[in-house]
Amino acid sequence: MQIEQQNPTSKNPPEQFAGDVWLDVIAAPHEDDQRMVVAAVRFAPGARTAWHSHARGQYLRVTQGVAHFGGRDGTIIEVHPGQTLYTPPGEEHFHAAAEGSFMEHIAMIENGDDPDATTTWNEHVTDDEYATALANR
């Protein structure tokens, strides 16, 4: 057994995130056959990810604030602290913090066969896409 080394908080890149988003790794593989990755992700009010998908799906447990998770079909799901959202493998989506408050979630994924291809990043969610989806929820 061992206590994991605490890594510095990292700011997520603007190529994949609009607004300020920070990441703290909680767990990452130690052995070649391990796949689990867990991170605490903190979004400033109104910040959001670009469109993306995960090779093996993703679980997101909201721990603070109000989260908006959107799909390509235009739907937005509002998730509150204590709720967990599951996104199936390959489903394109985005995560966002509601306006007016920070949002934090615990992201849980399994690496794909090629860890570098675990998450496929696409274009940014436009302000119009986001506003329209919010208005239609």
C-alpha positions as CSV (number, residue, x, y, z in Angstrom):
1,M,0.0,0.0,0.0
2,Q,1.1,3.6,-0.5
3,I,-0.2,7.1,-0.2
4,E,-0.3,8.7,-3.6
5,Q,1.9,11.6,-4.4
6,Q,-0.1,14.8,-4.6
7,N,0.4,16.5,-8.0
8,P,-0.1,20.2,-8.5
9,T,-3.5,21.4,-9.8
10,S,-3.3,21.9,-13.5
11,K,-5.3,24.3,-15.6
12,N,-7.0,22.6,-18.6
13,P,-6.0,23.8,-22.1
14,P,-8.1,26.4,-24.0
15,E,-8.1,24.1,-27.0
16,Q,-10.4,21.8,-25.1
17,F,-12.1,24.2,-22.6
18,A,-13.9,27.6,-22.8
19,G,-13.4,29.5,-19.5
20,D,-11.3,28.5,-16.6
21,V,-11.2,24.8,-15.6
22,W,-8.8,23.1,-13.3
23,L,-8.0,19.4,-12.8
24,D,-6.6,17.4,-9.8
25,V,-5.7,13.8,-10.6
26,I,-7.0,11.5,-7.8
27,A,-6.1,8.1,-9.3
28,A,-4.1,7.0,-12.4
29,P,-2.9,3.6,-13.6
30,H,0.3,2.2,-12.0
31,E,0.5,-1.1,-13.9
32,D,0.1,-1.9,-17.6
33,D,-3.2,-3.7,-17.1
34,Q,-4.8,-1.0,-15.1
35,R,-7.2,1.5,-16.8
36,M,-9.0,3.6,-14.1
37,V,-8.5,7.3,-14.1
38,V,-10.2,9.6,-11.6
39,A,-10.0,13.4,-11.3
40,A,-11.6,16.3,-9.6
41,V,-12.5,18.9,-12.2
42,R,-13.5,22.5,-11.1
43,F,-15.2,24.8,-13.5
44,A,-15.5,28.6,-13.1
45,P,-19.0,29.9,-13.6
46,G,-20.1,29.4,-17.2
47,A,-17.0,27.5,-18.2
48,R,-17.4,24.4,-20.4
49,T,-15.6,21.7,-22.3
50,A,-15.5,21.4,-26.1
51,W,-17.4,18.5,-27.7
52,H,-15.8,15.2,-26.9
53,S,-16.4,11.5,-26.3
54,H,-14.7,8.7,-24.4
55,A,-13.7,5.3,-25.7
56,R,-15.0,3.4,-22.7
57,G,-17.6,5.9,-21.4
58,Q,-17.5,8.2,-18.4
59,Y,-19.1,8.6,-15.0
60,L,-19.3,12.2,-13.5
61,R,-20.3,12.7,-9.9
62,V,-21.2,16.4,-9.2
63,T,-19.9,17.5,-5.8
64,Q,-20.5,21.2,-5.9
65,G,-22.6,23.7,-7.9
66,V,-24.9,23.0,-10.8
67,A,-23.6,21.2,-13.9
68,H,-25.0,21.2,-17.4
69,F,-24.3,18.2,-19.6
70,G,-25.2,18.5,-23.2
71,G,-25.6,16.1,-26.1
72,R,-25.4,16.5,-29.9
73,D,-29.2,16.2,-30.0
74,G,-29.5,19.6,-28.3
75,T,-30.6,18.3,-24.9
76,I,-29.1,19.5,-21.6
77,I,-29.3,17.6,-18.4
78,E,-29.0,19.6,-15.2
79,V,-27.1,17.7,-12.5
80,H,-26.8,18.7,-8.8
81,P,-24.4,17.7,-6.0
82,G,-24.7,14.0,-5.1
83,Q,-26.0,13.0,-8.5
84,T,-23.9,10.9,-11.0
85,L,-24.2,11.1,-14.7
86,Y,-23.2,8.3,-17.0
87,T,-22.1,8.9,-20.6
88,P,-21.8,5.8,-22.8
89,P,-18.8,5.0,-24.9
90,G,-18.5,7.2,-28.0
91,E,-21.3,9.6,-27.2
92,E,-20.3,13.2,-27.9
93,H,-21.2,15.6,-25.1
94,F,-20.0,18.6,-23.2
95,H,-19.8,19.6,-19.5
96,A,-20.5,23.1,-18.2
97,A,-20.9,25.0,-15.0
98,A,-24.1,27.0,-14.7
99,E,-23.7,30.8,-14.7
100,G,-23.3,32.3,-11.2
101,S,-21.4,29.5,-9.4
102,F,-18.5,27.2,-9.6
103,M,-19.1,23.6,-10.3
104,E,-17.0,20.6,-9.4
105,H,-17.3,17.0,-10.5
106,I,-15.4,13.8,-10.0
107,A,-14.6,12.3,-13.5
108,M,-14.2,8.6,-13.7
109,I,-13.0,6.9,-16.9
110,E,-11.2,3.8,-18.1
111,N,-8.3,4.3,-20.5
112,G,-8.8,2.9,-23.9
113,D,-6.4,0.3,-25.4
114,D,-4.4,3.3,-26.4
115,P,-4.5,5.7,-23.4
116,D,-3.8,8.7,-25.7
117,A,-7.0,7.9,-27.6
118,T,-9.2,7.5,-24.5
119,T,-10.8,10.9,-25.1
120,T,-11.6,12.3,-28.6
121,W,-11.7,16.1,-28.6
122,N,-13.8,17.9,-31.2
123,E,-14.7,21.6,-31.8
124,H,-15.8,24.0,-29.2
125,V,-19.5,24.4,-28.2
126,T,-20.5,27.8,-29.6
127,D,-22.2,30.4,-27.4
128,D,-25.3,30.1,-29.7
129,E,-25.4,26.3,-29.3
130,Y,-25.1,26.5,-25.6
131,A,-27.7,29.3,-25.2
132,T,-30.2,27.5,-27.5
133,A,-29.8,24.2,-25.6
134,L,-30.3,26.0,-22.3
135,A,-33.4,27.8,-23.5
136,N,-34.9,24.5,-24.8
137,R,-34.4,22.4,-21.6
